[in-house]
Every structure is written in structure tokens, then in C-alpha cells.
Amino acid sequence: MRLSQQEIHCVVRVSPNKQPWFLSTIYASPYYQLRDILWNNLLNLHNTVSTSWLIGGDFNEILEAKERFGGLPINNRRTDNFANFINTCKLVDLGFQGSRYTWTNKRRHGYTILERLDRFLANYDWLNLYPEDLVNHLPRTYSDHCPLLITLELPTTIHHNIFRFETMWASHPHFQQLVHNIWSDDQLLFETIRNFQVVATRWNKQTFGNIFQQKRRILARLGGIQASVHYLTGQFLQNLEIQLNLDYNNLLRVDEEFWKLKSRINWINDGDANTKFFHMSTLQRRCRNRITALKDTIENWVDEHFQLHNFILQYYKSLFNTKDISTANSR
């Protein structure tokens, strides 16, 4: 554990079956010269942290104009220094649910200033450890700051499997023949599509299997070959190594296609392989698309899972009920 006037650092282990991670809590100075010292301290710490890293607290700085209401225009030099620290450390803002601003000057009658000074940031490894995290801005009471509550894992919900076409299938030499065999002029289009979904899902499991397990298995075999005492003189081992490297490169291409599809990013050129980038994009998109709370008709937040389910169901029932349809048709 380490601490200073603006930062506290410690290692956290949530449960015995979870790996520990590094936590930094921040209480940044109101003076920008001292905040610059904080950014430099965190940049130096980034070079030594080789594990999952979560940073949260009062940074006393905003990143862009929309994070402030009222007051003077933003200082670009200060926001650039803050953004540079975040980008250099490869951190991601975890977002939030609740009020847009976390701090107020508690003044009224045209002198109100609101800012988002508090936030949570995390690196790729931490996001991979807790992909379902959720940050809540709780209501302000006595303090001029609102408390931040981070939930590491949301309650498990049952998801129905949805069929999705994977672009990596098209790279397989047998896929075109599979489609040709399924498509028939004798069947209705709906039946053909449903048949394709069943066959393609089964074929995907048998042909591609678990990409990540296959990669680990090939790497283990390569490690065994290269550690063998017969490696330098064994022609069979050397030929096997060549074949395994080809198989591994094919899996890397399939893996990249998999994450490209999930991240919905099409502007990366072929050859600019960066699976970690696509994985990070997928995690961020999943956080953006997740609905954890909605406001009802009287502006109250509905955030309990069961209540949220019923609220959405009732909304669409009232939207598409037969009474409204008949009224619309009669006009």
C-alpha cells in the first residue's frame, strides 16, 4: 500500500477465486500545478503496473465542455494534460448511470456551476476481469460531491441464444458447399433459413470449436516441440512445427474476424491485426448498449431487474394495443 496527499494505492482481492488487482483512489488538488504532479506520478506508476488496474475518485478536472454547466470556458491546456494521462496509460472511462454531473458549487440564481469531476477509469486487463461493471452516481446530500458506487458484477440473467452469421465462416473452404447443400428450390424460404441456422450452428461447433482452446493447445504443442532434446535433429518435429505455425496463424485470422464482427468496426485495414483492440471495443459497446435503468412516466428510475422487465413489457403492450390500432385506422 502506498499513499500521498492526492492518491492511495493498494492491491485488492475480492474473492479467493478471483485474481487480485491494483486500485488507485484519487483526491486531486484544486490547484492545477499539483494536479500536473499527480498525472506524472500516475504515468510513472503505469510503467510499473503489470496487472489489472482500476482508478477512481475526485480528479478535480473535466475532459470536455459537455462535462460542465455554467462557469468559465474550459481550459484546454488542463484538459489536454488530463486526457494525455488517460490515453498514455491506456485507460477507459467506465461511464455512469445517474446524474450527468458529480459536483456543484451549491449556488443558485444564475450562479450555479455543475461539473463531472469524479469518475472511474480502468485498463484493458481490469475490463476483461469485470466486463459487466456498472458505475452509479448516487444522489448528493450534505457534500457538494455525489458518491460513486461501482458494482463489479451484475446479477446473472438468462439470455436466449440468438443466431448470428459469423464472417469467419466465409474463410473456410467447405462453407460454400455447406450453403449449397442446404439451399433447395423445393423448400420455402423460411424453412430453408431455419434449416441453415441449425446446420450452420452445428457445423460451427464441429469445425471451429472453441478458438481460444485451440490456440492454447497449439501453443502448448509448439512449446513442447521447441523444448525437446530432439528438436535440432528431428526432421519430423521441425515439419510439425511448421504445420502448427500455419494452423496457429489461421486461427489468429479467424480470431480477428470474430472480434471484428462483435465490435462492429470496419475501418481497420486487413493486416492491421489487433485482437486486443477489437476485444476492448466489444466490451465498451456492450456497456453502452446495456439497459440497467429507465425513467417511468413520473420521472422515477426503475432499476430492479424484474421491475425493469415488466416496465418495458407494459410500455410496448400499451403502445401496440388493439384499441390504439383501431383508433388510428378509423381516422
N, C-alpha and C positions, 0 to 999 in steps of 0.2 A: 504493500500500500504506500502511495506517495501523495503528498498534498502541498499546496501553496495557497496564496491568498485568492487565486482565481480558479483553482482546479483541484479535484480529488480523483485519484486513480486507484483502482483496486481490481482484483480478479473475482469473478462471480461464478459459482456453480449452483444452478437452480435445482438439480436433482442428480442422484448418483449415476443415472444412465445417460445424462447429457454432458457433453464436453464443457469445460469451463470457458469463459470468455472475459474479455477485458472491458471494464466500464470506466468511463471518464465523466464525472459530473462537473458542470461548469457554472461559475458565478462571475461573469465577466465584469470588469471595471467599467464605470460610466465614462472614464477618460480614454479616448481613442489611442493615445500613446501607449497606455498599459495594455489595451486590447491587442495592439500590434505585437507586444511581447508575448501575449497568450497565444496568438496564431503561430508565432515562431516556435514556442515551446511544443505545441501540438504537432507542428510539422516535424520537429526533431523526434518526437515520440513516435510518429508514424513510421519512421525509418527503423525503429526497434521493435514495433508490434508486429508479430507474425501470426496472429490468431484473430478470431472474431472480435470485432471492436464496436462498441456502442458508446456514443457521446450524447449527452443530453443536459439541458439546463437553460439558464438565462445567459444568452450570448450578447445581450445588450447591443445588437446590431440587426439590421434587416438586409435582405438580399435584393429587393426590387421595390419599386414605387407602390405597387398594389398591396404591400405589407404594411403600409402606413396610411392613416386617415388624419388629416389636419397637420398643422405644424409647418416647418420649413421644408423646402425640397430636399430630396436625399442627397447625401454627399457621395459622389461617385468613387472617390479615392477610397473611402472607408468601406463601401460595399464591395468594391473590387478586391480589396485585401481579404475580406471575409470569404468571398467567392473563390479566390485563389487558394486559400487554405482548404476549403471543401474539395475543390477539384484536384488539387495536388495529392491530397490524402485519399482520393478515390472514394469519397463518402456520398451517400444518398440520403436526401431528406425523406423521412418516413411518412410525411404528410400528417393529417389530423382529421378528427371529427369534432364538430362543435363550433364555437365562436371562431371567426377568422383572426381575431386579434387576441394577444395574451397579456397585454399591458395597457393601462390607461393612466393618464395624469390626474384623473378624478376631478377635472374641472368642467364646468358647464357653460351655457350661454355663449356658444361660438368659440370657446377656447379649448374644446375637447381635442385631445390627441390620443389616438389608438395605434398600437404597433404590435407586430408579431415578433417579439424578442426571444421567445422560448421555443425550443424545438428539440427533436431527436434526430441524430444522424447515425448512420451505420455503414460499415464496409460490406463488400460482397460476401465474405465468409459469414458474417453475422446474419445477413439477409437469407442466406442459404440455410442457416441453422433455424431461423424463425421466420419462414415465409408468410405466415398468417398473422404477423404482429398488427396491433391496432393502437393508435395514439388518440387519446381523448383530451380535449380542452375542457376541464371541469369549470363550473361557474366560479367567478370571483366573489369573495365575501369581504373579509377585512382587508386583505392585501390588495395592492394595486396590480399584482400579477395573478393570473388564473393558474391553478395547479394543473400539471400534466400527469396523466395516468397512462402507462403503457401496458397493454395486455400482450403477453408473448405468444400465447396460443389460444385461438378461439375454440369454443366447444365444437366437437366433431358433428358434422351433419351428413346425412346420406345424400349422395349425388347419383342421379341416374346417368348411366353411360350414354353418351351421345356419339353417334358415328361421325368421324371426321376423316376426310381424304388426306393422306399424308403424301407430300410431294416426293419424299424419298422413295416411294413405291415405283415411281416412273423411271428411276435409275436402274431398277432391277431388270435383267434381260428377259425374264419369264413373265413380267407383268402384262405386257401387251397381249400375249397368248391367253392369259387368265381372263382378261376382259373379253377377248374374242369368244372364248368358250362359254362365258356366262350370257353374253348378249344373244338374244334369239328373236327372230321375227314372229315366232308363234306365241310369245308371251306378251301380256300387257306391259306397258312401260313401268307402271307402279310395281308390278310383280318382279320385273327384271331388276329394278333398282334395289328392292328389298332383298332379292337373292344375292345381288352383288355385295351388299353390306355384310351379309352373313359369311359369304365365301371369302371376301377380302379381309375381314377381321380374323378369321381362322388362318388364312394364308399369312397374314402379317405376323401372328404369333409363331407360326412354324418356320417362316423364312427369316425374319429379322430377330424374333425373340426379344430378349432384353439386351439392348445395345450396350448398356453400362456393364452388365455382367460379362458380355462377350469381350469388351475392351480389357477388363481386368484379367480375364482368363488368358488372352493373348499376351498381355504384358508379363504375366506370371511365367508363361512358357518361354518367352524371349529371355527373361531373366535367368531361367534355368539353363537354357542353351548357352548363353554367354558366360555363365559361371562354371560350365562343365570343363573338366580337365581335358576332354577330347575335342573341345571346340576348334582349336587351331589346326588339328589334323583330320578331323572328321568331316568329310565332304557331305555326308547326309545331314549333319547338324547345320552346316553352312547353307545348304539348299533349303532346309526347313526354315531357317531364319529369314531368308529372302521371301519365301512364301508367306510367312507370318507377318512380315512388314507390309507386304502388299495387302493382306487381309485387314491389317490394322488401319492402313490409310483409307481403305474403302469404308471401314466403319466410321472413321473420322468424318468422311464426306456425308455419310448417312446421318451422323450425329448433328452435323452443322445444318443439314436440311430440316431435321426435326425441330431444332430450336428456331430456325428462321421462320418456319410456319407458325410456331407458337408465339413468337414475338411480333409477327406481322410487320417485319421490316424488310423492305425490298430494295433499299437503296445502297446496300453493300455489294460491291463487285465480287464476282466469283474469284476465289483465290485469296480474298481477304478474310481467311478463316479466323474467327474469334468466337468460339463457343461460349466463353465466359460472358462476352458482351451480350449475346443473344439470350443467355440464361438470365442475366440481370434485367434485360428489357422485359422478359416474360414475367419476372417477379413484380416489377413495377407496374406493368399493365394489369396484372391480377389484382394488385392493391387498388388501382384506380377503378376497376370495374366492380369491385366487391361492394355490395349494398349492406351496410351494417345498421343503418338507421334512416328513418323517413319522418317528415313532419306531417301530422294529421291536419284536419280541417281547422283546428283551433290553435295551430302552431305549436303543439306539443310534440316532443321527439318520441317516436316509437322505436325501441332498440332491442326489446326482448325477441328472441328468435320466433317463438310461437305466435306472439302478437304481431310481429312483422309479417309473418306468413299470412295470417288472417286479414291483416290490413290491406295487403296487396290483392288478395283474393276478392275481398269485398269491393275494392275500388273498381276492378275490372268487371265484376258482376253488375255493379250499378252502371258502369259505362256502356256495357253491351246488353242490357236487359231488353226484353221484348217490348216493354212499354215505350222506351225511348225510340226504338226502331220503328214501331208503328206510328208514333207521333211524327217522326221525321218523314215517313212515307206519305203521310196524309197532307203534308204541306205542299 
